[in-house]
Amino acid sequence: MTLGQKIAWDDTVLPFQLDQSDVRGRVVRLDGVLDGVLKQHDYPAPVEALIAEMALMTALIGQTIKLRWKLSLQVQANGPVRMIATDYFAPSEDGEPAKIRAYASFDAEQITDATPFDQIGEGYFAVILDQGKDTAPYQGITPIAGARLSDCAEAYFAQSEQLPTRFALSYGRSTEGDGREHWRAGGVMIQMMPKASPFASGGGSGEDGLLSASDILDEDGEENWNRVNTLLDTVEDLELIGPSVSSTDLLVRLFHEETPRVFDVQPVRFGCTCSEERLRNSLSIYSAKDIGHMTTDEGTVTADCQFCGAHYTLDPATLGFEAEAKGDDE
């Protein structure tokens, strides 16, 4: 695909609802966000693909939840890719963009020619909701299952939220008019409305006994869900990431019989919350002796942000609770 200019619906999430079937959803297109995430590191192609998929899901899920601060998705595993972490920071004001950041930890020597998902191995997929100061974060965990990260997210919603959920995602490198390549991604998330999902108990019919949509829905709900999934099955990769089909046109093409209703578009951007102040606060629990162990031969304390690559160099005499106490006495 050749793109000569930025597209209006890039780096946006469009919420929608299908009134005929009690299904809600989101359409996402990511372009500059992925550039911001991936240019910070020299990731192998399989790792880039995994991060692109996680970033897509983070944008879709984050916009679904009424957050006051942060949603995090994490993968912890025993394969060549040890960890993938993404954060979605909700807008602080109406009309402002949400912010996404992501990074992965991996053993470069163990990366193989297998599929990106096969680089993960066994482990777990976690969703963490942090509503900010004076609140306890919520964490839900499900085992790594299926053939892609989106399968893990679908299993999480079935187990933890009892909400049938489906993702249709596409991502890959695109070529600009000047020949430069960069990553581009798009996807659709559909989910039954909470009121349409009765509580299920006991083991499920999915992989390793996990719950699936048929274990959760009643007869009418299952019929609606299957019909909408059949329509989503017709989506093509180029419709998800290409320049020719807008998010609204895609919804009309897929779901016109389901009476789609759209809401305000949410812009998303790459963004990081790291700062020298946050770093100093995180080090304030340490004694001067502890700070001494962190000090380099050059006499400084250094730190790098894994998300954005920012580098910090600090004077150890100004760090830790003893430095603060000394400052209070003066």
C-alpha positions as CSV (number, residue, x, y, z in Angstrom):
1,M,0.0,0.0,0.0
2,T,1.3,3.5,-0.9
3,L,0.2,6.4,1.2
4,G,0.9,9.9,0.0
5,Q,-0.5,11.8,3.0
6,K,-2.0,11.4,6.4
7,I,-5.5,10.1,6.5
8,A,-8.2,11.9,8.6
9,W,-9.2,8.7,10.5
10,D,-5.7,7.7,11.4
11,D,-4.9,7.5,15.1
12,T,-8.6,7.5,16.1
13,V,-11.1,5.2,17.8
14,L,-14.7,5.4,16.7
15,P,-17.3,4.0,19.2
16,F,-20.5,2.5,17.8
17,Q,-23.5,0.5,18.8
18,L,-25.7,-2.0,16.9
19,D,-29.1,-1.4,18.3
20,Q,-30.7,-4.4,16.6
21,S,-28.4,-6.9,18.3
22,D,-27.4,-5.3,21.7
23,V,-23.8,-5.2,20.5
24,R,-21.4,-2.3,21.1
25,G,-18.0,-1.9,19.4
26,R,-15.0,0.2,18.4
27,V,-13.1,0.8,15.1
28,V,-9.5,1.8,15.5
29,R,-6.8,3.0,13.0
30,L,-3.3,3.5,14.2
31,D,-0.4,5.1,12.3
32,G,1.6,7.7,14.1
33,V,1.0,6.0,17.4
34,L,2.8,2.9,16.2
35,D,5.6,5.0,14.8
36,G,6.0,6.6,18.2
37,V,6.0,3.3,20.0
38,L,8.3,1.3,17.7
39,K,10.9,3.9,16.8
40,Q,12.1,3.9,20.4
41,H,13.6,0.4,20.1
42,D,15.2,-1.8,17.5
43,Y,12.7,-4.6,17.7
44,P,12.8,-7.8,15.5
45,A,9.9,-8.0,13.1
46,P,8.0,-10.7,15.2
47,V,8.2,-8.5,18.3
48,E,7.0,-5.4,16.4
49,A,4.0,-7.4,15.2
50,L,3.1,-8.4,18.8
51,I,3.4,-4.8,20.0
52,A,1.2,-3.6,17.1
53,E,-1.5,-6.1,18.0
54,M,-1.3,-5.2,21.7
55,A,-1.4,-1.5,20.9
56,L,-4.5,-2.0,18.8
57,M,-6.3,-3.9,21.6
58,T,-5.2,-1.3,24.2
59,A,-6.8,1.5,22.1
60,L,-10.0,-0.5,21.7
61,I,-10.3,-1.7,25.2
62,G,-9.2,1.5,26.8
63,Q,-11.9,3.5,25.0
64,T,-14.5,1.0,26.0
65,I,-13.9,1.5,29.7
66,K,-14.8,4.7,31.6
67,L,-11.3,5.4,32.9
68,R,-10.1,8.3,35.0
69,W,-6.5,7.4,34.5
70,K,-4.8,4.2,33.1
71,L,-5.5,0.8,31.5
72,S,-2.6,-1.6,31.2
73,L,-2.3,-4.8,29.2
74,Q,0.5,-7.1,30.0
75,V,1.9,-10.4,28.8
76,Q,4.3,-12.4,31.0
77,A,5.7,-15.5,29.4
78,N,8.5,-18.0,29.2
79,G,9.3,-17.8,25.5
80,P,11.7,-15.7,23.6
81,V,9.4,-12.7,24.2
82,R,9.3,-12.5,28.0
83,M,7.0,-9.5,28.5
84,I,4.8,-7.1,26.5
85,A,3.4,-4.1,28.3
86,T,1.1,-1.4,27.0
87,D,-0.6,1.6,28.8
88,Y,-3.6,3.6,27.8
89,F,-3.9,7.0,29.5
90,A,-7.4,8.4,29.4
91,P,-7.9,12.1,28.4
92,S,-7.9,14.5,31.3
93,E,-10.3,16.8,29.5
94,D,-13.0,16.3,26.9
95,G,-11.7,16.6,23.4
96,E,-8.1,15.8,24.3
97,P,-6.4,12.7,22.9
98,A,-5.9,9.6,24.8
99,K,-2.2,8.5,25.0
100,I,-0.7,5.1,24.4
101,R,2.8,3.7,25.1
102,A,4.2,0.2,24.8
103,Y,7.4,-1.9,25.0
104,A,8.6,-5.5,25.0
105,S,11.3,-7.5,26.7
106,F,12.8,-10.3,24.7
107,D,15.8,-12.6,24.2
108,A,17.1,-11.7,20.7
109,E,19.1,-14.9,20.4
110,Q,16.0,-17.0,20.9
111,I,13.8,-15.3,18.4
112,T,12.9,-17.8,15.6
113,D,11.2,-17.9,12.2
114,A,8.0,-19.1,13.9
115,T,4.8,-17.0,14.0
116,P,4.9,-13.9,16.3
117,F,2.5,-15.6,18.8
118,D,4.7,-18.7,19.0
119,Q,7.5,-16.5,20.4
120,I,5.5,-16.1,23.6
121,G,5.3,-19.6,24.9
122,E,3.4,-20.3,28.1
123,G,2.3,-17.6,30.5
124,Y,-0.5,-15.2,31.3
125,F,-2.4,-12.2,29.9
126,A,-3.3,-9.5,32.3
127,V,-5.6,-6.5,32.3
128,I,-4.9,-3.8,34.9
129,L,-7.2,-0.9,35.7
130,D,-5.8,2.0,37.7
131,Q,-8.2,4.7,38.5
132,G,-5.6,7.0,40.0
133,K,-4.8,8.3,43.5
134,D,-6.5,6.8,46.5
135,T,-7.9,3.8,44.6
136,A,-6.7,0.2,44.5
137,P,-5.8,-1.1,41.0
138,Y,-7.9,-4.0,39.6
139,Q,-6.1,-6.9,37.9
140,G,-7.6,-9.7,35.9
141,I,-5.5,-12.6,34.6
142,T,-6.1,-15.3,32.1
143,P,-3.7,-17.9,30.7
144,I,-2.1,-17.5,27.3
145,A,-4.4,-19.4,25.0
146,G,-5.4,-19.6,21.3
147,A,-3.3,-18.6,18.3
148,R,-3.0,-14.8,18.8
149,L,-3.0,-12.2,21.5
150,S,-6.6,-11.2,20.6
151,D,-7.7,-14.7,21.6
152,C,-6.2,-14.1,25.0
153,A,-8.1,-10.8,25.3
154,E,-11.4,-12.5,24.2
155,A,-10.8,-15.2,26.8
156,Y,-10.2,-12.6,29.5
157,F,-13.5,-10.9,28.8
158,A,-15.4,-14.2,28.8
159,Q,-13.8,-15.3,32.1
160,S,-13.5,-12.1,34.1
161,E,-16.3,-9.9,32.7
162,Q,-18.7,-12.6,31.3
163,L,-18.9,-10.5,28.1
164,P,-18.6,-12.2,24.7
165,T,-16.0,-10.2,22.8
166,R,-14.4,-10.4,19.4
167,F,-11.5,-8.7,17.7
168,A,-10.8,-8.4,14.0
169,L,-7.3,-6.9,13.6
170,S,-4.8,-6.3,10.8
171,Y,-1.3,-4.8,11.0
172,G,1.8,-4.6,8.9
173,R,4.3,-2.3,7.2
174,S,3.1,0.2,4.7
175,T,5.1,2.3,2.2
176,E,4.8,6.1,1.9
177,G,4.9,7.9,-1.4
178,D,8.6,8.6,-0.9
179,G,9.4,5.0,-0.3
180,R,9.7,5.1,3.5
181,E,8.2,2.2,5.4
182,H,6.4,2.3,8.7
183,W,3.9,0.2,10.6
184,R,0.2,0.7,10.3
185,A,-2.7,-1.1,12.0
186,G,-6.5,-1.2,12.2
187,G,-9.2,-3.3,13.8
188,V,-12.7,-3.7,15.0
189,M,-13.9,-4.8,18.4
190,I,-17.4,-6.0,19.1
191,Q,-18.9,-6.9,22.5
192,M,-22.3,-7.8,23.8
193,M,-23.8,-5.1,26.0
194,P,-23.5,-6.0,29.7
195,K,-27.2,-6.3,30.2
196,A,-27.4,-9.0,27.5
197,S,-24.9,-11.3,29.2
198,P,-26.3,-13.6,32.0
199,F,-23.8,-15.0,34.5
200,A,-22.3,-18.4,33.7
201,S,-20.8,-20.8,36.2
202,G,-18.7,-23.9,36.1
203,G,-16.3,-24.9,33.3
204,G,-16.5,-23.7,29.8
205,S,-16.4,-25.2,26.4
206,G,-13.3,-23.3,25.2
207,E,-9.6,-24.2,25.3
208,D,-8.5,-25.6,28.7
209,G,-12.1,-25.3,30.0
210,L,-12.3,-21.5,29.4
211,L,-15.7,-19.9,28.9
212,S,-16.8,-19.1,25.3
213,A,-19.7,-17.0,24.1
214,S,-22.0,-20.0,23.9
215,D,-21.5,-20.6,27.6
216,I,-22.5,-17.1,28.5
217,L,-25.4,-16.1,26.3
218,D,-29.1,-17.1,26.3
219,E,-30.7,-18.3,23.0
220,D,-31.7,-14.9,21.7
221,G,-28.3,-13.4,22.7
222,E,-26.4,-16.2,21.0
223,E,-28.4,-15.7,17.8
224,N,-27.6,-12.0,17.7
225,W,-24.0,-12.6,18.5
226,N,-23.5,-15.2,15.8
227,R,-25.2,-13.0,13.2
228,V,-22.9,-10.0,14.0
229,N,-19.9,-12.3,14.0
230,T,-20.8,-13.6,10.6
231,L,-21.0,-10.1,9.3
232,L,-17.6,-9.2,10.8
233,D,-16.1,-12.3,9.2
234,T,-16.5,-10.6,5.8
235,V,-14.1,-7.7,6.7
236,E,-10.9,-7.6,4.6
237,D,-7.4,-6.5,5.8
238,L,-7.3,-3.6,3.3
239,E,-10.6,-2.3,4.7
240,L,-9.1,-2.3,8.2
241,I,-5.8,-0.6,7.4
242,G,-6.1,0.9,3.9
243,P,-6.6,4.5,2.9
244,S,-9.8,4.1,0.9
245,V,-12.4,3.1,3.5
246,S,-13.2,5.5,6.4
247,S,-14.3,4.1,9.8
248,T,-17.9,5.1,9.2
249,D,-18.0,3.6,5.7
250,L,-16.6,0.4,7.1
251,L,-19.4,0.2,9.7
252,V,-22.1,0.8,7.0
253,R,-20.5,-1.9,4.8
254,L,-20.4,-4.5,7.5
255,F,-23.4,-3.8,9.7
256,H,-25.9,-1.7,7.8
257,E,-28.7,-4.2,8.6
258,E,-27.9,-3.9,12.3
259,T,-28.6,-0.1,12.4
260,P,-25.2,1.1,13.5
261,R,-25.1,4.2,15.6
262,V,-21.8,6.1,16.0
263,F,-20.5,8.3,18.8
264,D,-17.8,10.9,19.1
265,V,-14.4,10.0,17.7
266,Q,-11.6,9.6,20.3
267,P,-8.1,10.7,19.0
268,V,-5.1,8.8,20.3
269,R,-1.5,9.7,20.4
270,F,1.8,8.2,21.5
271,G,2.7,9.5,24.9
272,C,4.7,8.8,28.0
273,T,4.2,10.0,31.6
274,C,7.8,9.6,32.7
275,S,9.5,12.6,34.2
276,E,12.4,13.5,36.5
277,E,9.9,14.3,39.2
278,R,8.3,10.9,39.0
279,L,11.7,9.3,39.1
280,R,12.7,11.2,42.2
281,N,9.5,10.3,43.9
282,S,10.1,6.6,43.1
283,L,13.6,6.8,44.7
284,S,12.4,8.7,47.7
285,I,11.8,5.4,49.7
286,Y,15.5,4.6,49.6
287,S,18.2,5.4,52.1
288,A,21.5,7.1,51.3
289,K,23.2,3.7,51.5
290,D,20.7,2.2,49.0
291,I,21.2,5.2,46.7
292,G,25.0,4.6,47.0
293,H,24.5,1.1,45.5
294,M,22.7,2.7,42.5
295,T,25.4,5.3,41.9
296,T,27.7,4.8,38.9
297,D,31.5,5.1,38.8
298,E,31.0,8.6,37.4
299,G,29.1,9.6,40.6
300,T,25.6,9.8,39.2
301,V,22.4,7.8,39.3
302,T,21.0,7.1,35.8
303,A,17.8,5.7,34.5
304,D,16.2,5.1,31.1
305,C,12.5,4.9,30.4
306,Q,11.7,1.6,28.7
307,F,8.7,3.1,27.0
308,C,10.0,6.3,25.4
309,G,13.7,6.0,25.7
310,A,14.2,9.1,27.8
311,H,17.5,9.2,29.8
312,Y,17.9,10.7,33.2
313,T,21.1,11.6,35.1
314,L,20.7,12.6,38.7
315,D,22.9,13.8,41.6
316,P,22.8,11.0,44.2
317,A,23.1,13.6,47.0
318,T,19.6,14.9,46.1
319,L,17.9,11.5,46.2
320,G,16.3,9.3,48.8
321,F,14.5,10.1,52.1
322,E,17.7,11.1,53.9
323,A,18.4,13.7,51.3
324,E,14.9,15.1,51.8
325,A,15.3,15.1,55.6
326,K,18.7,16.9,55.2
327,G,17.0,19.5,53.0
328,D,14.3,20.1,55.7
329,D,16.9,20.8,58.4
330,E,18.7,23.4,56.4
